[in-house]
């Protein structure tokens, strides 16, 4: 539910503000840190530039772990978080 994700969204905003990034850039970088390749949509050049802002830097281990823990709170399927596909 959206209520369950509030902590995650707030943490994304907090990290974004501290790094001069957008929450979306932090979220995309988090996906990269987890070993996946995000495929964000972009309808125009500005959106493509914004997406590119997720590259060229990396979340700290602490930031990544805090997002991962908060992300588990909103999960509905155990397989999403146990590292198995």
N, C-alpha and C positions, 0 to 999 in steps of 0.2 A: 504494500500500500504506500501511497505517497508519504504518509506520516512516518513510516519506518525508514524512509530514505532521507529525512530531514538532516540527520547527523552527517551523512555522507555529503550531501549538497553543501552544508555549512563548512565542512572540512575542505572541500574542493575550492570554495570561495576564499577561505582563509589562506590556503597555500597559494592560490592565484594572486591574491593581494600582496603577499610577502615576496613573490617572485616577479611581479609586474607582468603577469600573464592573465589570460581569461580562464574561467572555470572549465570551459570546453578544451582549451589547450592542455590544462592539467589532466583532465580526464583522458584525452588522447595519449598523453605521455605515459600515464598510468598503464594503459593498455599495452604500450610498447614495452614498458618495464616488466610486464607480466609475460612477455615473450610472444605476444600476438601482433599481428599487423592490422591496425585499424583501417577501415575503408570509409572515411568520412565523406559526406556529400558536400558539394559546392555548386551553387547555382550561378555564381559570378566570381570575378577576380578577387574581390575583397574577402569573400568566404574562403577561397583557396589560400590567400595570404594568411588569414587567421588560422586555418588548419596547419599551415607550414610552421606557425609559431610553436607548435608542439614538438618540433624537432630541434636538434642541436643542443639539448640540455637533458638532464635526467633528474628525476625525483631522488631525494635522499632515501636511504633504506628506511629511516623512521617515517618519512612521509608516505612511502609506498605501503609500509605495514599498517599505518593508521587507516589509510584508505581501504586496504584489503579487509581489515577487521570491521570497519563500518559497512563495507559492501556486503559482508556476510549477513548482517542484521536484516537487510531487505530481501535476502534470497528466499525463494520459495521451494527450490529443488535442491536436495543435498548434493546431487552430482555436480552442480555448478561450482562447488567449492572444494571438492576433495582431490583435485588434481588428476582425476581420471576422466577419460573421454569414452 
